[in-house]
Each structure stands twice: as C-alpha cells, then as structure tokens.
Amino acid sequence: MKSNAAYQEKWFKVVKDYKESDLSMKKYASINDIKYYQFQYWIKKYNDKHKDPIKQFVKVETSKPMINDQLYKITYGKLTIELPEIFNESSLLKILKVVDQVV
C-alpha cells in the first residue's frame, strides 16, 4: 500500500466528498467503485487526523487521595471479604446470599 502524501491526499478528498454527500458508506463505495473495507480504512484515517481536540479525553487529577485505609473484614469459613469503609450494602447482601449457597 502506498503511504506517500499525494496518495493520502487523494483519499482524503474522496472521504471529504463522501462526507458532503447524503449517501451511506456502502452506497458511496458502490457508486464510486471503491472497495468497502478500503474505504472504511481511509475514513478512519481521515477522522483520526481531523479529530476535534475539544472532544478528546482529558486527564483529571484530584487533590484528595482515593485510598482509604479503613477496611472491614468478614470471614466465613475459608472465605474472607474485605470492604472499604464506604460500600454498597445491597451488593454485599447479594454476595453473602451467593456465598451462603456455595459454602
């Protein structure tokens, strides 16, 4: 596969033309005698290059540490369950019901 700038620019013009049309990808590819999977590849390349930086993920850091040293331990036979200070009680009840059936 060619990877030079002229070849890429040719495909980007095709993708831009497709995006300005009201056709589906399959219909556009069929009308223009383009292999569908090759067309998908170039649409992805085009979209990756033209991503809106505002829609990118942003790293978020908090000032408070998320680690909690307080743990509750529940031991039932050979099973030990460790829970943080804040936990979902209904989830714990579901877990204990399953453990009661298995153990």
Backbone hydrogen bonds, N-H to C=O, Kabsch-Sander energy under -0.5 kcal/mol:
donor,donor_aa,acceptor,acceptor_aa,energy
8,Q,4,N,-2.1
9,E,5,A,-2.7
10,K,6,A,-2.1
11,W,7,Y,-1.9
12,F,8,Q,-2.6
13,K,9,E,-2.0
14,V,10,K,-1.6
15,V,11,W,-2.8
16,K,12,F,-2.5
17,D,13,K,-2.3
18,Y,14,V,-2.4
19,K,15,V,-2.7
20,E,16,K,-1.6
21,S,17,D,-0.8
21,S,18,Y,-1.1
28,Y,24,S,-2.7
29,A,25,M,-2.7
30,S,26,K,-2.4
31,I,27,K,-2.7
32,N,28,Y,-2.1
33,D,30,S,-1.1
34,I,29,A,-3.0
39,F,35,K,-2.3
40,Q,36,Y,-2.4
41,Y,37,Y,-1.9
42,W,38,Q,-2.0
43,I,39,F,-2.1
44,K,40,Q,-2.3
45,K,41,Y,-2.2
46,Y,42,W,-2.4
47,N,43,I,-2.9
48,D,44,K,-2.7
49,K,45,K,-2.0
50,H,46,Y,-1.9
51,K,48,D,-0.8
55,K,52,D,-1.5
56,Q,53,P,-1.1
71,L,69,D,-0.6
72,Y,83,L,-3.4
74,I,81,I,-2.9
76,Y,79,L,-3.1
79,L,76,Y,-1.9
81,I,74,I,-3.1
83,L,72,Y,-3.1
85,E,70,Q,-1.0
87,F,85,E,-0.6
89,E,87,F,-0.8
92,L,88,N,-1.9
93,L,89,E,-2.4
94,K,90,S,-1.9
95,I,91,S,-2.3
96,L,92,L,-2.7
97,K,93,L,-2.0
98,V,94,K,-1.9
99,V,95,I,-2.6
100,D,96,L,-2.5
101,Q,97,K,-1.4
102,V,98,V,-1.9
103,V,99,V,-3.2
